[in-house]
Structures are given as structure tokens and as C-alpha cells.
């Protein structure tokens, strides 16, 4: 959720403006807090907490891609 010049929420909102049906997976070194929960409610399809193993990342990417946009 912390990036130079642009935060996770702002990035999410800009991506949604460009493509409303984009599937977004949020990766964070922090646990689910109020900021993350807010973005998840806005339509992020998946969340993975860092650090993660490659198999975990592979699984969550597959799950995210297979979710329908609702």
C-alpha cells in the first residue's frame, strides 16, 4: 500500500478508470487493515500478504483470474 508518488488506493482507482473490468490482486507487507479492507470492498478480487511463497502467489493468481467480475 506504500509506493512512491502513488498509493495503492489511487493506483486501484486509476486502473478502474482505464478498465472497469480489470482483475486486481493486492499484495501488501501489512495485514488487512482499514485501508486494505476499504479497497477490497471497492472490488479488488484478491489479497496476498508478503512475504509469500511462489506456490501461494501462483494459487492466488489462478483464483483471481478465475473469479467472475461482479
mmCIF file as Biopython writes it, N, C-alpha, C and O atoms, coordinates in Angstrom:
data_model
#
loop_
_atom_site.group_PDB
_atom_site.id
_atom_site.type_symbol
_atom_site.label_atom_id
_atom_site.label_alt_id
_atom_site.label_comp_id
_atom_site.label_asym_id
_atom_site.label_entity_id
_atom_site.label_seq_id
_atom_site.pdbx_PDB_ins_code
_atom_site.Cartn_x
_atom_site.Cartn_y
_atom_site.Cartn_z
_atom_site.occupancy
_atom_site.B_iso_or_equiv
_atom_site.auth_seq_id
_atom_site.auth_asym_id
_atom_site.pdbx_PDB_model_num
ATOM 1   N N  . UNK A ? 1  ? 0.805   -1.194  0.000   1.0 0.0 1  A 1 
ATOM 2   C CA . UNK A ? 1  ? 0.000   0.000   0.000   1.0 0.0 1  A 1 
ATOM 3   C C  . UNK A ? 1  ? 0.853   1.265   0.000   1.0 0.0 1  A 1 
ATOM 4   O O  . UNK A ? 1  ? 0.314   2.362   -0.149  1.0 0.0 1  A 1 
ATOM 5   N N  . UNK A ? 2  ? 2.149   1.144   0.160   1.0 0.0 2  A 1 
ATOM 6   C CA . UNK A ? 2  ? 3.014   2.318   0.172   1.0 0.0 2  A 1 
ATOM 7   C C  . UNK A ? 2  ? 3.929   2.261   -1.048  1.0 0.0 2  A 1 
ATOM 8   O O  . UNK A ? 2  ? 4.758   1.360   -1.178  1.0 0.0 2  A 1 
ATOM 9   N N  . UNK A ? 3  ? 3.763   3.239   -1.942  1.0 0.0 3  A 1 
ATOM 10  C CA . UNK A ? 3  ? 4.582   3.323   -3.138  1.0 0.0 3  A 1 
ATOM 11  C C  . UNK A ? 3  ? 4.966   4.782   -3.333  1.0 0.0 3  A 1 
ATOM 12  O O  . UNK A ? 3  ? 4.245   5.674   -2.885  1.0 0.0 3  A 1 
ATOM 13  N N  . UNK A ? 4  ? 6.087   5.038   -3.992  1.0 0.0 4  A 1 
ATOM 14  C CA . UNK A ? 4  ? 6.451   6.432   -4.241  1.0 0.0 4  A 1 
ATOM 15  C C  . UNK A ? 4  ? 5.465   7.087   -5.203  1.0 0.0 4  A 1 
ATOM 16  O O  . UNK A ? 4  ? 5.112   6.511   -6.232  1.0 0.0 4  A 1 
ATOM 17  N N  . UNK A ? 5  ? 5.030   8.284   -4.862  1.0 0.0 5  A 1 
ATOM 18  C CA . UNK A ? 5  ? 4.181   9.130   -5.710  1.0 0.0 5  A 1 
ATOM 19  C C  . UNK A ? 5  ? 2.731   8.696   -5.852  1.0 0.0 5  A 1 
ATOM 20  O O  . UNK A ? 5  ? 1.881   9.532   -6.161  1.0 0.0 5  A 1 
ATOM 21  N N  . UNK A ? 6  ? 2.417   7.441   -5.642  1.0 0.0 6  A 1 
ATOM 22  C CA . UNK A ? 6  ? 1.050   6.973   -5.855  1.0 0.0 6  A 1 
ATOM 23  C C  . UNK A ? 6  ? 0.765   5.824   -4.905  1.0 0.0 6  A 1 
ATOM 24  O O  . UNK A ? 6  ? 1.500   4.837   -4.893  1.0 0.0 6  A 1 
ATOM 25  N N  . UNK A ? 7  ? -0.279  5.934   -4.116  1.0 0.0 7  A 1 
ATOM 26  C CA . UNK A ? 7  ? -0.631  4.889   -3.168  1.0 0.0 7  A 1 
ATOM 27  C C  . UNK A ? 7  ? -1.439  3.780   -3.821  1.0 0.0 7  A 1 
ATOM 28  O O  . UNK A ? 7  ? -1.861  3.897   -4.971  1.0 0.0 7  A 1 
ATOM 29  N N  . UNK A ? 8  ? -1.645  2.718   -3.085  1.0 0.0 8  A 1 
ATOM 30  C CA . UNK A ? 8  ? -2.387  1.571   -3.599  1.0 0.0 8  A 1 
ATOM 31  C C  . UNK A ? 8  ? -3.813  1.909   -3.983  1.0 0.0 8  A 1 
ATOM 32  O O  . UNK A ? 8  ? -4.301  1.460   -5.021  1.0 0.0 8  A 1 
ATOM 33  N N  . UNK A ? 9  ? -4.486  2.697   -3.155  1.0 0.0 9  A 1 
ATOM 34  C CA . UNK A ? 9  ? -5.873  3.078   -3.449  1.0 0.0 9  A 1 
ATOM 35  C C  . UNK A ? 9  ? -5.944  3.903   -4.725  1.0 0.0 9  A 1 
ATOM 36  O O  . UNK A ? 9  ? -6.807  3.671   -5.571  1.0 0.0 9  A 1 
ATOM 37  N N  . UNK A ? 10 ? -5.035  4.867   -4.865  1.0 0.0 10 A 1 
ATOM 38  C CA . UNK A ? 10 ? -5.022  5.709   -6.058  1.0 0.0 10 A 1 
ATOM 39  C C  . UNK A ? 10 ? -4.711  4.888   -7.310  1.0 0.0 10 A 1 
ATOM 40  O O  . UNK A ? 10 ? -5.310  5.098   -8.365  1.0 0.0 10 A 1 
ATOM 41  N N  . UNK A ? 11 ? -3.776  3.961   -7.183  1.0 0.0 11 A 1 
ATOM 42  C CA . UNK A ? 11 ? -3.446  3.086   -8.312  1.0 0.0 11 A 1 
ATOM 43  C C  . UNK A ? 11 ? -4.664  2.270   -8.715  1.0 0.0 11 A 1 
ATOM 44  O O  . UNK A ? 11 ? -4.986  2.164   -9.898  1.0 0.0 11 A 1 
ATOM 45  N N  . UNK A ? 12 ? -5.340  1.691   -7.722  1.0 0.0 12 A 1 
ATOM 46  C CA . UNK A ? 12 ? -6.552  0.909   -7.975  1.0 0.0 12 A 1 
ATOM 47  C C  . UNK A ? 12 ? -7.597  1.749   -8.711  1.0 0.0 12 A 1 
ATOM 48  O O  . UNK A ? 12 ? -8.161  1.304   -9.711  1.0 0.0 12 A 1 
ATOM 49  N N  . UNK A ? 13 ? -7.855  2.966   -8.216  1.0 0.0 13 A 1 
ATOM 50  C CA . UNK A ? 13 ? -8.876  3.816   -8.823  1.0 0.0 13 A 1 
ATOM 51  C C  . UNK A ? 13 ? -8.511  4.188   -10.260 1.0 0.0 13 A 1 
ATOM 52  O O  . UNK A ? 13 ? -9.383  4.216   -11.129 1.0 0.0 13 A 1 
ATOM 53  N N  . UNK A ? 14 ? -7.247  4.469   -10.519 1.0 0.0 14 A 1 
ATOM 54  C CA . UNK A ? 14 ? -6.822  4.810   -11.887 1.0 0.0 14 A 1 
ATOM 55  C C  . UNK A ? 14 ? -6.952  3.615   -12.827 1.0 0.0 14 A 1 
ATOM 56  O O  . UNK A ? 14 ? -7.385  3.759   -13.971 1.0 0.0 14 A 1 
ATOM 57  N N  . UNK A ? 15 ? -6.574  2.439   -12.336 1.0 0.0 15 A 1 
ATOM 58  C CA . UNK A ? 15 ? -6.721  1.238   -13.160 1.0 0.0 15 A 1 
ATOM 59  C C  . UNK A ? 15 ? -8.189  0.986   -13.490 1.0 0.0 15 A 1 
ATOM 60  O O  . UNK A ? 15 ? -8.517  0.611   -14.615 1.0 0.0 15 A 1 
ATOM 61  N N  . UNK A ? 16 ? -9.073  1.191   -12.514 1.0 0.0 16 A 1 
ATOM 62  C CA . UNK A ? 16 ? -10.511 1.003   -12.736 1.0 0.0 16 A 1 
ATOM 63  C C  . UNK A ? 16 ? -11.057 2.010   -13.739 1.0 0.0 16 A 1 
ATOM 64  O O  . UNK A ? 16 ? -11.957 1.682   -14.512 1.0 0.0 16 A 1 
ATOM 65  N N  . UNK A ? 17 ? -10.526 3.230   -13.738 1.0 0.0 17 A 1 
ATOM 66  C CA . UNK A ? 17 ? -10.948 4.229   -14.724 1.0 0.0 17 A 1 
ATOM 67  C C  . UNK A ? 17 ? -10.572 3.781   -16.133 1.0 0.0 17 A 1 
ATOM 68  O O  . UNK A ? 17 ? -11.347 3.953   -17.074 1.0 0.0 17 A 1 
ATOM 69  N N  . UNK A ? 18 ? -9.387  3.209   -16.269 1.0 0.0 18 A 1 
ATOM 70  C CA . UNK A ? 18 ? -8.905  2.755   -17.573 1.0 0.0 18 A 1 
ATOM 71  C C  . UNK A ? 18 ? -9.677  1.533   -18.042 1.0 0.0 18 A 1 
ATOM 72  O O  . UNK A ? 18 ? -10.068 1.442   -19.206 1.0 0.0 18 A 1 
ATOM 73  N N  . UNK A ? 19 ? -9.896  0.586   -17.120 1.0 0.0 19 A 1 
ATOM 74  C CA . UNK A ? 19 ? -10.577 -0.661  -17.471 1.0 0.0 19 A 1 
ATOM 75  C C  . UNK A ? 19 ? -11.441 -1.109  -16.292 1.0 0.0 19 A 1 
ATOM 76  O O  . UNK A ? 19 ? -10.926 -1.722  -15.356 1.0 0.0 19 A 1 
ATOM 77  N N  . UNK A ? 20 ? -12.744 -0.815  -16.318 1.0 0.0 20 A 1 
ATOM 78  C CA . UNK A ? 20 ? -13.620 -1.151  -15.194 1.0 0.0 20 A 1 
ATOM 79  C C  . UNK A ? 20 ? -13.711 -2.642  -14.879 1.0 0.0 20 A 1 
ATOM 80  O O  . UNK A ? 20 ? -14.094 -3.004  -13.766 1.0 0.0 20 A 1 
ATOM 81  N N  . UNK A ? 21 ? -13.375 -3.505  -15.814 1.0 0.0 21 A 1 
ATOM 82  C CA . UNK A ? 21 ? -13.489 -4.945  -15.555 1.0 0.0 21 A 1 
ATOM 83  C C  . UNK A ? 21 ? -12.146 -5.603  -15.235 1.0 0.0 21 A 1 
ATOM 84  O O  . UNK A ? 21 ? -12.053 -6.829  -15.183 1.0 0.0 21 A 1 
ATOM 85  N N  . UNK A ? 22 ? -11.112 -4.796  -15.022 1.0 0.0 22 A 1 
ATOM 86  C CA . UNK A ? 22 ? -9.792  -5.345  -14.725 1.0 0.0 22 A 1 
ATOM 87  C C  . UNK A ? 22 ? -9.825  -6.136  -13.418 1.0 0.0 22 A 1 
ATOM 88  O O  . UNK A ? 22 ? -10.499 -5.751  -12.463 1.0 0.0 22 A 1 
ATOM 89  N N  . UNK A ? 23 ? -9.096  -7.232  -13.392 1.0 0.0 23 A 1 
ATOM 90  C CA . UNK A ? 23 ? -8.983  -8.045  -12.179 1.0 0.0 23 A 1 
ATOM 91  C C  . UNK A ? 23 ? -7.718  -7.626  -11.451 1.0 0.0 23 A 1 
ATOM 92  O O  . UNK A ? 23 ? -6.626  -7.633  -12.018 1.0 0.0 23 A 1 
ATOM 93  N N  . UNK A ? 24 ? -7.882  -7.265  -10.195 1.0 0.0 24 A 1 
ATOM 94  C CA . UNK A ? 24 ? -6.772  -6.711  -9.425  1.0 0.0 24 A 1 
ATOM 95  C C  . UNK A ? 24 ? -6.493  -7.572  -8.208  1.0 0.0 24 A 1 
ATOM 96  O O  . UNK A ? 24 ? -7.394  -7.928  -7.448  1.0 0.0 24 A 1 
ATOM 97  N N  . UNK A ? 25 ? -5.212  -7.899  -8.044  1.0 0.0 25 A 1 
ATOM 98  C CA . UNK A ? 25 ? -4.724  -8.651  -6.887  1.0 0.0 25 A 1 
ATOM 99  C C  . UNK A ? 25 ? -3.858  -7.700  -6.073  1.0 0.0 25 A 1 
ATOM 100 O O  . UNK A ? 25 ? -2.891  -7.136  -6.586  1.0 0.0 25 A 1 
ATOM 101 N N  . UNK A ? 26 ? -4.205  -7.529  -4.818  1.0 0.0 26 A 1 
ATOM 102 C CA . UNK A ? 26 ? -3.471  -6.635  -3.928  1.0 0.0 26 A 1 
ATOM 103 C C  . UNK A ? 26 ? -2.457  -7.437  -3.131  1.0 0.0 26 A 1 
ATOM 104 O O  . UNK A ? 26 ? -2.806  -8.429  -2.491  1.0 0.0 26 A 1 
ATOM 105 N N  . UNK A ? 27 ? -1.196  -7.007  -3.172  1.0 0.0 27 A 1 
ATOM 106 C CA . UNK A ? 27 ? -0.131  -7.630  -2.374  1.0 0.0 27 A 1 
ATOM 107 C C  . UNK A ? 27 ? 0.406   -6.572  -1.426  1.0 0.0 27 A 1 
ATOM 108 O O  . UNK A ? 27 ? 0.720   -5.456  -1.840  1.0 0.0 27 A 1 
ATOM 109 N N  . UNK A ? 28 ? 0.510   -6.929  -0.154  1.0 0.0 28 A 1 
ATOM 110 C CA . UNK A ? 28 ? 0.970   -5.966  0.839   1.0 0.0 28 A 1 
ATOM 111 C C  . UNK A ? 28 ? 1.794   -6.657  1.906   1.0 0.0 28 A 1 
ATOM 112 O O  . UNK A ? 28 ? 1.568   -7.824  2.227   1.0 0.0 28 A 1 
ATOM 113 N N  . UNK A ? 29 ? 2.741   -5.933  2.444   1.0 0.0 29 A 1 
ATOM 114 C CA . UNK A ? 29 ? 3.527   -6.431  3.564   1.0 0.0 29 A 1 
ATOM 115 C C  . UNK A ? 29 ? 2.811   -6.256  4.882   1.0 0.0 29 A 1 
ATOM 116 O O  . UNK A ? 29 ? 3.280   -6.722  5.921   1.0 0.0 29 A 1 
ATOM 117 N N  . UNK A ? 30 ? 1.676   -5.587  4.840   1.0 0.0 30 A 1 
ATOM 118 C CA . UNK A ? 30 ? 0.877   -5.349  6.035   1.0 0.0 30 A 1 
ATOM 119 C C  . UNK A ? 30 ? -0.328  -6.282  6.040   1.0 0.0 30 A 1 
ATOM 120 O O  . UNK A ? 30 ? -0.784  -6.723  4.985   1.0 0.0 30 A 1 
ATOM 121 N N  . UNK A ? 31 ? -0.837  -6.577  7.223   1.0 0.0 31 A 1 
ATOM 122 C CA . UNK A ? 31 ? -2.046  -7.392  7.309   1.0 0.0 31 A 1 
ATOM 123 C C  . UNK A ? 31 ? -3.235  -6.556  6.842   1.0 0.0 31 A 1 
ATOM 124 O O  . UNK A ? 31 ? -3.108  -5.357  6.595   1.0 0.0 31 A 1 
ATOM 125 N N  . UNK A ? 32 ? -4.380  -7.202  6.727   1.0 0.0 32 A 1 
ATOM 126 C CA . UNK A ? 32 ? -5.572  -6.475  6.293   1.0 0.0 32 A 1 
ATOM 127 C C  . UNK A ? 32 ? -5.950  -5.470  7.374   1.0 0.0 32 A 1 
ATOM 128 O O  . UNK A ? 32 ? -6.333  -5.839  8.484   1.0 0.0 32 A 1 
ATOM 129 N N  . UNK A ? 33 ? -5.832  -4.189  7.022   1.0 0.0 33 A 1 
ATOM 130 C CA . UNK A ? 33 ? -6.214  -3.115  7.934   1.0 0.0 33 A 1 
ATOM 131 C C  . UNK A ? 33 ? -7.360  -2.339  7.294   1.0 0.0 33 A 1 
ATOM 132 O O  . UNK A ? 33 ? -7.917  -2.782  6.290   1.0 0.0 33 A 1 
ATOM 133 N N  . UNK A ? 34 ? -7.713  -1.212  7.850   1.0 0.0 34 A 1 
ATOM 134 C CA . UNK A ? 34 ? -8.859  -0.460  7.332   1.0 0.0 34 A 1 
ATOM 135 C C  . UNK A ? 34 ? -8.644  0.010   5.892   1.0 0.0 34 A 1 
ATOM 136 O O  . UNK A ? 34 ? -9.589  0.018   5.104   1.0 0.0 34 A 1 
ATOM 137 N N  . UNK A ? 35 ? -7.409  0.405   5.534   1.0 0.0 35 A 1 
ATOM 138 C CA . UNK A ? 35 ? -7.141  0.838   4.156   1.0 0.0 35 A 1 
ATOM 139 C C  . UNK A ? 35 ? -7.302  -0.318  3.176   1.0 0.0 35 A 1 
ATOM 140 O O  . UNK A ? 35 ? -7.928  -0.174  2.126   1.0 0.0 35 A 1 
ATOM 141 N N  . UNK A ? 36 ? -6.732  -1.460  3.531   1.0 0.0 36 A 1 
ATOM 142 C CA . UNK A ? 36 ? -6.838  -2.637  2.666   1.0 0.0 36 A 1 
ATOM 143 C C  . UNK A ? 36 ? -8.288  -3.083  2.580   1.0 0.0 36 A 1 
ATOM 144 O O  . UNK A ? 36 ? -8.776  -3.385  1.491   1.0 0.0 36 A 1 
ATOM 145 N N  . UNK A ? 37 ? -8.983  -3.130  3.708   1.0 0.0 37 A 1 
ATOM 146 C CA . UNK A ? 37 ? -10.386 -3.551  3.728   1.0 0.0 37 A 1 
ATOM 147 C C  . UNK A ? 37 ? -11.237 -2.644  2.842   1.0 0.0 37 A 1 
ATOM 148 O O  . UNK A ? 37 ? -12.137 -3.119  2.149   1.0 0.0 37 A 1 
ATOM 149 N N  . UNK A ? 38 ? -10.956 -1.346  2.862   1.0 0.0 38 A 1 
ATOM 150 C CA . UNK A ? 38 ? -11.700 -0.396  2.031   1.0 0.0 38 A 1 
ATOM 151 C C  . UNK A ? 38 ? -11.510 -0.700  0.548   1.0 0.0 38 A 1 
ATOM 152 O O  . UNK A ? 38 ? -12.473 -0.687  -0.219  1.0 0.0 38 A 1 
ATOM 153 N N  . UNK A ? 39 ? -10.285 -0.970  0.148   1.0 0.0 39 A 1 
ATOM 154 C CA . UNK A ? 39 ? -10.012 -1.279  -1.259  1.0 0.0 39 A 1 
ATOM 155 C C  . UNK A ? 39 ? -10.642 -2.617  -1.639  1.0 0.0 39 A 1 
ATOM 156 O O  . UNK A ? 39 ? -11.181 -2.755  -2.737  1.0 0.0 39 A 1 
ATOM 157 N N  . UNK A ? 40 ? -10.582 -3.598  -0.750  1.0 0.0 40 A 1 
ATOM 158 C CA . UNK A ? 40 ? -11.205 -4.889  -1.034  1.0 0.0 40 A 1 
ATOM 159 C C  . UNK A ? 40 ? -12.706 -4.721  -1.262  1.0 0.0 40 A 1 
ATOM 160 O O  . UNK A ? 40 ? -13.273 -5.374  -2.139  1.0 0.0 40 A 1 
ATOM 161 N N  . UNK A ? 41 ? -13.347 -3.863  -0.493  1.0 0.0 41 A 1 
ATOM 162 C CA . UNK A ? 41 ? -14.785 -3.614  -0.655  1.0 0.0 41 A 1 
ATOM 163 C C  . UNK A ? 41 ? -15.094 -2.940  -1.982  1.0 0.0 41 A 1 
ATOM 164 O O  . UNK A ? 41 ? -16.198 -3.083  -2.509  1.0 0.0 41 A 1 
ATOM 165 N N  . UNK A ? 42 ? -14.133 -2.209  -2.525  1.0 0.0 42 A 1 
ATOM 166 C CA . UNK A ? 42 ? -14.345 -1.497  -3.786  1.0 0.0 42 A 1 
ATOM 167 C C  . UNK A ? 42 ? -14.185 -2.401  -5.004  1.0 0.0 42 A 1 
ATOM 168 O O  . UNK A ? 42 ? -14.430 -1.970  -6.131  1.0 0.0 42 A 1 
ATOM 169 N N  . UNK A ? 43 ? -13.775 -3.655  -4.786  1.0 0.0 43 A 1 
ATOM 170 C CA . UNK A ? 43 ? -13.751 -4.569  -5.912  1.0 0.0 43 A 1 
ATOM 171 C C  . UNK A ? 43 ? -12.440 -5.238  -6.239  1.0 0.0 43 A 1 
ATOM 172 O O  . UNK A ? 43 ? -12.311 -5.834  -7.308  1.0 0.0 43 A 1 
ATOM 173 N N  . UNK A ? 44 ? -11.456 -5.161  -5.350  1.0 0.0 44 A 1 
ATOM 174 C CA . UNK A ? 44 ? -10.229 -5.928  -5.577  1.0 0.0 44 A 1 
ATOM 175 C C  . UNK A ? 44 ? -10.584 -7.407  -5.449  1.0 0.0 44 A 1 
ATOM 176 O O  . UNK A ? 44 ? -11.255 -7.802  -4.496  1.0 0.0 44 A 1 
ATOM 177 N N  . UNK A ? 45 ? -10.143 -8.216  -6.393  1.0 0.0 45 A 1 
ATOM 178 C CA . UNK A ? 45 ? -10.533 -9.620  -6.401  1.0 0.0 45 A 1 
ATOM 179 C C  . UNK A ? 45 ? -9.726  -10.498 -5.466  1.0 0.0 45 A 1 
ATOM 180 O O  . UNK A ? 45 ? -10.194 -11.570 -5.082  1.0 0.0 45 A 1 
ATOM 181 N N  . UNK A ? 46 ? -8.525  -10.077 -5.086  1.0 0.0 46 A 1 
ATOM 182 C CA . UNK A ? 46 ? -7.707  -10.933 -4.241  1.0 0.0 46 A 1 
ATOM 183 C C  . UNK A ? 46 ? -6.713  -10.151 -3.411  1.0 0.0 46 A 1 
ATOM 184 O O  . UNK A ? 46 ? -6.389  -9.003  -3.716  1.0 0.0 46 A 1 
ATOM 185 N N  . UNK A ? 47 ? -6.234  -10.792 -2.354  1.0 0.0 47 A 1 
ATOM 186 C CA . UNK A ? 47 ? -5.247  -10.192 -1.466  1.0 0.0 47 A 1 
ATOM 187 C C  . UNK A ? 47 ? -4.251  -11.262 -1.053  1.0 0.0 47 A 1 
ATOM 188 O O  . UNK A ? 47 ? -4.635  -12.384 -0.724  1.0 0.0 47 A 1 
ATOM 189 N N  . UNK A ? 48 ? -2.972  -10.913 -1.070  1.0 0.0 48 A 1 
ATOM 190 C CA . UNK A ? 48 ? -1.931  -11.805 -0.563  1.0 0.0 48 A 1 
ATOM 191 C C  . UNK A ? 48 ? -0.983  -10.962 0.283   1.0 0.0 48 A 1 
ATOM 192 O O  . UNK A ? 48 ? -0.606  -9.851  -0.090  1.0 0.0 48 A 1 
ATOM 193 N N  . UNK A ? 49 ? -0.616  -11.514 1.418   1.0 0.0 49 A 1 
ATOM 194 C CA . UNK A ? 49 ? 0.269   -10.800 2.333   1.0 0.0 49 A 1 
ATOM 195 C C  . UNK A ? 49 ? 1.705   -11.230 2.105   1.0 0.0 49 A 1 
ATOM 196 O O  . UNK A ? 49 ? 2.003   -12.421 2.014   1.0 0.0 49 A 1 
ATOM 197 N N  . UNK A ? 50 ? 2.593   -10.246 2.015   1.0 0.0 50 A 1 
ATOM 198 C CA . UNK A ? 50 ? 4.024   -10.521 1.888   1.0 0.0 50 A 1 
ATOM 199 C C  . UNK A ? 50 ? 4.578   -10.873 3.256   1.0 0.0 50 A 1 
ATOM 200 O O  . UNK A ? 50 ? 4.038   -10.392 4.252   1.0 0.0 50 A 1 
ATOM 201 N N  . UNK A ? 51 ? 5.594   -11.660 3.363   1.0 0.0 51 A 1 
ATOM 202 C CA . UNK A ? 51 ? 6.209   -12.430 2.280   1.0 0.0 51 A 1 
ATOM 203 C C  . UNK A ? 51 ? 5.331   -13.631 1.927   1.0 0.0 51 A 1 
ATOM 204 O O  . UNK A ? 51 ? 4.583   -14.139 2.763   1.0 0.0 51 A 1 
ATOM 205 N N  . UNK A ? 52 ? 5.434   -14.062 0.707   1.0 0.0 52 A 1 
ATOM 206 C CA . UNK A ? 52 ? 4.669   -15.226 0.266   1.0 0.0 52 A 1 
ATOM 207 C C  . UNK A ? 52 ? 5.576   -16.139 -0.539  1.0 0.0 52 A 1 
ATOM 208 O O  . UNK A ? 52 ? 6.612   -15.720 -1.057  1.0 0.0 52 A 1 
ATOM 209 N N  . UNK A ? 53 ? 5.172   -17.371 -0.630  1.0 0.0 53 A 1 
ATOM 210 C CA . UNK A ? 53 ? 5.903   -18.362 -1.435  1.0 0.0 53 A 1 
ATOM 211 C C  . UNK A ? 53 ? 5.346   -18.340 -2.853  1.0 0.0 53 A 1 
ATOM 212 O O  . UNK A ? 53 ? 4.204   -17.943 -3.083  1.0 0.0 53 A 1 
ATOM 213 N N  . UNK A ? 54 ? 6.162   -18.768 -3.785  1.0 0.0 54 A 1 
ATOM 214 C CA . UNK A ? 54 ? 5.748   -18.774 -5.189  1.0 0.0 54 A 1 
ATOM 215 C C  . UNK A ? 54 ? 4.480   -19.585 -5.400  1.0 0.0 54 A 1 
ATOM 216 O O  . UNK A ? 54 ? 3.626   -19.194 -6.195  1.0 0.0 54 A 1 
ATOM 217 N N  . UNK A ? 55 ? 4.340   -20.705 -4.704  1.0 0.0 55 A 1 
ATOM 218 C CA . UNK A ? 55 ? 3.139   -21.529 -4.847  1.0 0.0 55 A 1 
ATOM 219 C C  . UNK A ? 55 ? 1.900   -20.776 -4.362  1.0 0.0 55 A 1 
ATOM 220 O O  . UNK A ? 55 ? 0.833   -20.871 -4.969  1.0 0.0 55 A 1 
ATOM 221 N N  . UNK A ? 56 ? 2.047   -20.025 -3.261  1.0 0.0 56 A 1 
ATOM 222 C CA . UNK A ? 56 ? 0.929   -19.219 -2.759  1.0 0.0 56 A 1 
ATOM 223 C C  . UNK A ? 56 ? 0.538   -18.156 -3.779  1.0 0.0 56 A 1 
ATOM 224 O O  . UNK A ? 56 ? -0.646  -17.935 -4.036  1.0 0.0 56 A 1 
ATOM 225 N N  . UNK A ? 57 ? 1.539   -17.502 -4.357  1.0 0.0 57 A 1 
ATOM 226 C CA . UNK A ? 57 ? 1.278   -16.482 -5.368  1.0 0.0 57 A 1 
ATOM 227 C C  . UNK A ? 57 ? 0.603   -17.094 -6.588  1.0 0.0 57 A 1 
ATOM 228 O O  . UNK A ? 57 ? -0.356  -16.534 -7.119  1.0 0.0 57 A 1 
ATOM 229 N N  . UNK A ? 58 ? 1.097   -18.226 -7.025  1.0 0.0 58 A 1 
ATOM 230 C CA . UNK A ? 58 ? 0.504   -18.919 -8.164  1.0 0.0 58 A 1 
ATOM 231 C C  . UNK A ? 58 ? -0.960  -19.259 -7.900  1.0 0.0 58 A 1 
ATOM 232 O O  . UNK A ? 58 ? -1.816  -19.074 -8.765  1.0 0.0 58 A 1 
ATOM 233 N N  . UNK A ? 59 ? -1.239  -19.759 -6.698  1.0 0.0 59 A 1 
ATOM 234 C CA . UNK A ? 59 ? -2.614  -20.129 -6.343  1.0 0.0 59 A 1 
ATOM 235 C C  . UNK A ? 59 ? -3.541  -18.917 -6.339  1.0 0.0 59 A 1 
ATOM 236 O O  . UNK A ? 59 ? -4.639  -18.974 -6.893  1.0 0.0 59 A 1 
ATOM 237 N N  . UNK A ? 60 ? -3.109  -17.825 -5.720  1.0 0.0 60 A 1 
ATOM 238 C CA . UNK A ? 60 ? -3.975  -16.646 -5.626  1.0 0.0 60 A 1 
ATOM 239 C C  . UNK A ? 60 ? -4.161  -15.986 -6.990  1.0 0.0 60 A 1 
ATOM 240 O O  . UNK A ? 60 ? -5.228  -15.434 -7.263  1.0 0.0 60 A 1 
ATOM 241 N N  . UNK A ? 61 ? -3.149  -16.032 -7.845  1.0 0.0 61 A 1 
ATOM 242 C CA . UNK A ? 61 ? -3.307  -15.507 -9.204  1.0 0.0 61 A 1 
ATOM 243 C C  . UNK A ? 61 ? -4.344  -16.331 -9.957  1.0 0.0 61 A 1 
ATOM 244 O O  . UNK A ? 61 ? -5.215  -15.771 -10.624 1.0 0.0 61 A 1 
ATOM 245 N N  . UNK A ? 62 ? -4.259  -17.646 -9.858  1.0 0.0 62 A 1 
ATOM 246 C CA . UNK A ? 62 ? -5.245  -18.514 -10.518 1.0 0.0 62 A 1 
ATOM 247 C C  . UNK A ? 62 ? -6.649  -18.242 -10.002 1.0 0.0 62 A 1 
ATOM 248 O O  . UNK A ? 62 ? -7.592  -18.131 -10.785 1.0 0.0 62 A 1 
ATOM 249 N N  . UNK A ? 63 ? -6.790  -18.135 -8.682  1.0 0.0 63 A 1 
ATOM 250 C CA . UNK A ? 63 ? -8.101  -17.853 -8.085  1.0 0.0 63 A 1 
ATOM 251 C C  . UNK A ? 63 ? -8.639  -16.509 -8.567  1.0 0.0 63 A 1 
ATOM 252 O O  . UNK A ? 63 ? -9.819  -16.387 -8.895  1.0 0.0 63 A 1 
ATOM 253 N N  . UNK A ? 64 ? -7.777  -15.511 -8.609  1.0 0.0 64 A 1 
ATOM 254 C CA . UNK A ? 64 ? -8.186  -14.172 -9.021  1.0 0.0 64 A 1 
ATOM 255 C C  . UNK A ? 64 ? -8.623  -14.158 -10.480 1.0 0.0 64 A 1 
ATOM 256 O O  . UNK A ? 64 ? -9.648  -13.563 -10.813 1.0 0.0 64 A 1 
ATOM 257 N N  . UNK A ? 65 ? -7.870  -14.796 -11.337 1.0 0.0 65 A 1 
ATOM 258 C CA . UNK A ? 65 ? -8.216  -14.825 -12.762 1.0 0.0 65 A 1 
ATOM 259 C C  . UNK A ? 65 ? -9.496  -15.602 -13.030 1.0 0.0 65 A 1 
ATOM 260 O O  . UNK A ? 65 ? -10.208 -15.314 -13.993 1.0 0.0 65 A 1 
ATOM 261 N N  . UNK A ? 66 ? -9.793  -16.580 -12.188 1.0 0.0 66 A 1 
ATOM 262 C CA . UNK A ? 66 ? -10.988 -17.400 -12.378 1.0 0.0 66 A 1 
ATOM 263 C C  . UNK A ? 66 ? -12.246 -16.807 -11.766 1.0 0.0 66 A 1 
ATOM 264 O O  . UNK A ? 66 ? -13.340 -17.321 -11.998 1.0 0.0 66 A 1 
ATOM 265 N N  . UNK A ? 67 ? -12.118 -15.735 -10.989 1.0 0.0 67 A 1 
ATOM 266 C CA . UNK A ? 67 ? -13.295 -15.093 -10.393 1.0 0.0 67 A 1 
ATOM 267 C C  . UNK A ? 67 ? -14.037 -14.319 -11.465 1.0 0.0 67 A 1 
ATOM 268 O O  . UNK A ? 67 ? -13.435 -13.714 -12.352 1.0 0.0 67 A 1 
ATOM 269 N N  . UNK A ? 68 ? -15.368 -14.352 -11.364 1.0 0.0 68 A 1 
ATOM 270 C CA . UNK A ? 68 ? -16.153 -13.543 -12.290 1.0 0.0 68 A 1 
ATOM 271 C C  . UNK A ? 68 ? -16.179 -12.114 -11.781 1.0 0.0 68 A 1 
ATOM 272 O O  . UNK A ? 68 ? -16.079 -11.873 -10.578 1.0 0.0 68 A 1 
ATOM 273 N N  . UNK A ? 69 ? -16.312 -11.187 -12.679 1.0 0.0 69 A 1 
ATOM 274 C CA . UNK A ? 69 ? -16.416 -9.770  -12.291 1.0 0.0 69 A 1 
ATOM 275 C C  . UNK A ? 69 ? -17.836 -9.508  -11.841 1.0 0.0 69 A 1 
ATOM 276 O O  . UNK A ? 69 ? -18.788 -9.682  -12.603 1.0 0.0 69 A 1 
ATOM 277 N N  . UNK A ? 70 ? -17.971 -9.081  -10.573 1.0 0.0 70 A 1 
ATOM 278 C CA . UNK A ? 70 ? -19.320 -8.783  -10.088 1.0 0.0 70 A 1 
ATOM 279 C C  . UNK A ? 70 ? -19.375 -7.450  -9.412  1.0 0.0 70 A 1 
ATOM 280 O O  . UNK A ? 70 ? -20.436 -7.039  -8.943  1.0 0.0 70 A 1 
#
